[in-house]
Amino acid sequence: MPRYLIERELPGAGKLSADELHAISKKSNEVLAGMGGRAEWVQSYVTDDAITCVYVADSPEAVREHAAAGGFPCTDVREIGTVIDPATGA
């Protein structure tokens, strides 16, 4: 399945408490459990006003379905074509 980078604009995201982040994560897991393996959450990065996530999913629509069912913002979904890191330039 392809990997996607999901941008979730969320003003004040960087000020969310550990309990709030736990609740968001729990809801995400609950929605994903009901999607029959069509999407998998890999990791998320919380910044001041956004949460950027990496997902493996069968389509961008599956990512958007997850966001809608969970009540999460979904500002942009981009398919990841290639991953590079410092070893790529070594």
Backbone hydrogen bonds, N-H to C=O, Kabsch-Sander energy under -0.5 kcal/mol:
donor,donor_aa,acceptor,acceptor_aa,energy
4,Y,55,Y,-3.2
5,L,78,R,-3.1
6,I,4,Y,-0.6
6,I,53,C,-3.0
7,E,76,D,-2.5
8,R,6,I,-0.6
8,R,51,I,-2.0
9,E,7,E,-0.6
10,L,49,D,-2.2
13,A,10,L,-2.1
14,G,48,D,-2.1
15,K,12,G,-2.1
16,L,13,A,-1.7
21,L,17,S,-2.6
22,H,18,A,-2.3
23,A,19,D,-2.3
24,I,20,E,-2.2
25,S,21,L,-2.5
26,K,22,H,-2.8
27,K,23,A,-2.3
28,S,24,I,-2.4
29,N,25,S,-2.5
30,E,26,K,-2.2
31,V,27,K,-2.4
32,L,28,S,-2.7
33,A,29,N,-2.1
34,G,30,E,-0.9
34,G,31,V,-0.9
35,M,32,L,-1.7
36,G,33,A,-0.5
37,G,32,L,-0.6
38,R,35,M,-1.2
40,E,56,V,-2.9
42,V,54,V,-2.8
43,Q,54,V,-1.4
45,Y,52,T,-2.9
47,T,45,Y,-0.6
47,T,50,A,-2.8
50,A,47,T,-0.6
51,I,8,R,-2.2
52,T,45,Y,-2.6
53,C,6,I,-2.8
53,C,51,I,-0.5
54,V,43,Q,-3.1
55,Y,4,Y,-2.4
56,V,40,E,-2.6
57,A,2,P,-2.2
57,A,55,Y,-0.5
58,D,38,R,-2.5
63,V,59,S,-1.2
64,R,60,P,-2.3
65,E,61,E,-2.6
66,H,62,A,-2.1
67,A,63,V,-2.1
68,A,64,R,-2.6
69,A,65,E,-2.6
70,G,66,H,-2.0
71,G,67,A,-1.2
72,F,67,A,-2.4
75,T,7,E,-1.8
76,D,7,E,-1.5
78,R,5,L,-2.3
80,I,3,R,-2.9
81,G,79,E,-0.6
88,T,85,D,-1.7
89,G,85,D,-0.6
89,G,86,P,-1.0
90,A,87,A,-1.0
